Amino acid sequence: MKETVLITGASSGIGLELAKCFAADGANLILVARSTDALEKLAAELRNNFSIRAEVITADLTLTEAPAHIFATVKGRGLTVDVLVNNAGFGLHGPFAELPLKRQLEIVTVNISALVELTGLFLPEMISQNRGGILNVGSVAGFVPGPNMAVYFASKAFVLSFSEALDVELRGTNVTITNLCPGPTETNFSQVARGHRQRPVPVEKMSASEVARIGYQDYRRGKHISVPGAMNKFNCIVPHFLPRAGVRRIVGWLNRLAPAK
Ligand SMILES: NC(=O)c1ccc[n+]([C@@H]2O[C@H](COP(=O)([O-])OP(=O)(O)OC[C@H]3O[C@@H](n4cnc5c(N)ncnc54)[C@H](OP(=O)(O)O)[C@@H]3O)[C@@H](O)[C@H]2O)c1
């Protein structure tokens, strides 16, 4: 039987590319985000190219009722989710005290609360069927504290810790959990995070398709933590050998923004 994969944040970037990876393998898809038109366009393209079922659920994950609405819609359509991809997420650049508090709390809602609730809603069925898994999109940001992007980095540290803990709890089952931790990637992420401001130091970015391909392969292999790219792997390891006070200063320096023009 074909597996059914639910992907949040499938309307652009890494989520869209992950949808293509699962579709190419013959999985049926449930695509979730706020941008209905982009989701419908992708669903039509994937149905045509791969002869799969692809459905759309429009949901705004800043709304606390969204995960329950997604779960109820899935059940209402008579579907069972075999694989949950918690990919939707965003960040904001700037000092914590200067950024809008409401928007920063929305980072917590989307990146943490929605991810936990969707996991809590869909995981029990995977365990009872003893198959399937979860692919959580975290970040290399999860490995270090992130001055000038404090809430985002902390949210990804949560995703890393939560995913690692569930990995141990799921031992003895055929259900797997993978935390994909990309570094800088060519997507809409920076536009959302930075508005019109720029980083003073340019960073080398991987393509979203490459990140998704590696994350997808690592999920299929049952890898617990997937860090795409040699430089990103290096950046995750180095902080372990440096004093923590130094690490947070370096990250704060890297995360500083050029003044608005
Ligand atoms: N790009 C990077 O450099 C990078 C690095 C490390 C980790 N990541 C992580 O990768 C994941 C995907 O981001 P991306 O880089 O692909 O950026 P992106 O192109 O901006 O994609 C973000 C996705 O999340 C969805 N989303 C955002 N807010 C949402 C909300 N309130 N409700 C429902 N869906 C929402 C967006 O869809 P709608 O706007 O249609 O709702 C979009 O599909 C995120 O978790 C991000 O933290 C990105």
Ligand as a Chemical Component Dictionary entry (heavy atoms), coordinates in Angstrom:
data_LIG
# 
_chem_comp.id                   LIG 
_chem_comp.type                 NON-POLYMER 
_chem_comp.pdbx_formal_charge   0 
_chem_comp.three_letter_code    LIG 
# 
loop_
_chem_comp_atom.comp_id 
_chem_comp_atom.atom_id 
_chem_comp_atom.alt_atom_id 
_chem_comp_atom.type_symbol 
_chem_comp_atom.charge 
_chem_comp_atom.model_Cartn_x 
_chem_comp_atom.model_Cartn_y 
_chem_comp_atom.model_Cartn_z 
_chem_comp_atom.pdbx_ordinal 
LIG N1  N1  N 0  16.428 28.614 4.500 1  
LIG C1  C1  C 0  17.309 28.437 5.465 2  
LIG O1  O1  O 0  18.386 29.041 5.443 3  
LIG C2  C2  C 0  16.995 27.461 6.591 4  
LIG C3  C3  C 0  18.060 27.009 7.384 5  
LIG C4  C4  C 0  17.794 26.122 8.403 6  
LIG C5  C5  C 0  16.505 25.696 8.650 7  
LIG N2  N2  N 1  15.481 26.158 7.880 8  
LIG C6  C6  C 0  14.121 25.685 8.195 9  
LIG O2  O2  O 0  13.539 25.120 7.048 10 
LIG C7  C7  C 0  12.127 25.159 7.181 11 
LIG C8  C8  C 0  11.512 25.604 5.860 12 
LIG O3  O3  O 0  11.905 26.940 5.608 13 
LIG P1  P1  P 0  12.413 27.427 4.184 14 
LIG O4  O4  O 0  13.839 27.779 4.323 15 
LIG O5  O5  O -1 12.020 26.475 3.139 16 
LIG O6  O6  O 0  11.649 28.823 4.065 17 
LIG P2  P2  P 0  10.377 29.265 3.196 18 
LIG O7  O7  O 0  10.681 29.155 1.750 19 
LIG O8  O8  O 0  10.025 30.603 3.755 20 
LIG O9  O9  O 0  9.263  28.195 3.565 21 
LIG C9  C9  C 0  8.573  28.237 4.788 22 
LIG C10 C10 C 0  7.335  27.390 4.660 23 
LIG O10 O10 O 0  6.641  27.429 5.918 24 
LIG C11 C11 C 0  5.307  27.838 5.690 25 
LIG N3  N3  N 0  4.813  28.640 6.806 26 
LIG C12 C12 C 0  5.394  29.732 7.343 27 
LIG N4  N4  N 0  4.584  30.250 8.290 28 
LIG C13 C13 C 0  3.489  29.449 8.325 29 
LIG C14 C14 C 0  2.278  29.489 9.064 30 
LIG N5  N5  N 0  2.017  30.459 9.946 31 
LIG N6  N6  N 0  1.349  28.518 8.850 32 
LIG C15 C15 C 0  1.571  27.552 7.931 33 
LIG N7  N7  N 0  2.696  27.468 7.201 34 
LIG C16 C16 C 0  3.633  28.424 7.388 35 
LIG C17 C17 C 0  5.356  28.679 4.419 36 
LIG O11 O11 O 0  4.094  28.623 3.745 37 
LIG P3  P3  P 0  3.042  29.831 3.650 38 
LIG O12 O12 O 0  3.791  31.109 3.650 39 
LIG O13 O13 O 0  2.316  29.505 2.370 40 
LIG O14 O14 O 0  2.168  29.638 4.846 41 
LIG C18 C18 C 0  6.392  27.925 3.595 42 
LIG O15 O15 O 0  5.788  26.866 2.908 43 
LIG C19 C19 C 0  11.827 26.066 8.364 44 
LIG O16 O16 O 0  11.481 25.298 9.496 45 
LIG C20 C20 C 0  13.141 26.782 8.595 46 
LIG O17 O17 O 0  13.314 27.173 9.940 47 
LIG C21 C21 C 0  15.702 27.023 6.851 48 
# 
loop_
_chem_comp_bond.comp_id 
_chem_comp_bond.atom_id_1 
_chem_comp_bond.atom_id_2 
_chem_comp_bond.value_order 
_chem_comp_bond.pdbx_ordinal 
LIG N1  C1  SING 1  
LIG C1  O1  DOUB 2  
LIG C1  C2  SING 3  
LIG C2  C3  SING 4  
LIG C2  C21 DOUB 5  
LIG C3  C4  DOUB 6  
LIG C4  C5  SING 7  
LIG C5  N2  DOUB 8  
LIG N2  C6  SING 9  
LIG N2  C21 SING 10 
LIG C6  O2  SING 11 
LIG C6  C20 SING 12 
LIG O2  C7  SING 13 
LIG C7  C8  SING 14 
LIG C7  C19 SING 15 
LIG C8  O3  SING 16 
LIG O3  P1  SING 17 
LIG P1  O4  DOUB 18 
LIG P1  O5  SING 19 
LIG P1  O6  SING 20 
LIG O6  P2  SING 21 
LIG P2  O7  DOUB 22 
LIG P2  O8  SING 23 
LIG P2  O9  SING 24 
LIG O9  C9  SING 25 
LIG C9  C10 SING 26 
LIG C10 O10 SING 27 
LIG C10 C18 SING 28 
LIG O10 C11 SING 29 
LIG C11 N3  SING 30 
LIG C11 C17 SING 31 
LIG N3  C12 SING 32 
LIG N3  C16 SING 33 
LIG C12 N4  DOUB 34 
LIG N4  C13 SING 35 
LIG C13 C14 SING 36 
LIG C13 C16 DOUB 37 
LIG C14 N5  SING 38 
LIG C14 N6  DOUB 39 
LIG N6  C15 SING 40 
LIG C15 N7  DOUB 41 
LIG N7  C16 SING 42 
LIG C17 O11 SING 43 
LIG C17 C18 SING 44 
LIG O11 P3  SING 45 
LIG P3  O12 DOUB 46 
LIG P3  O13 SING 47 
LIG P3  O14 SING 48 
LIG C18 O15 SING 49 
LIG C19 O16 SING 50 
LIG C19 C20 SING 51 
LIG C20 O17 SING 52 
# 
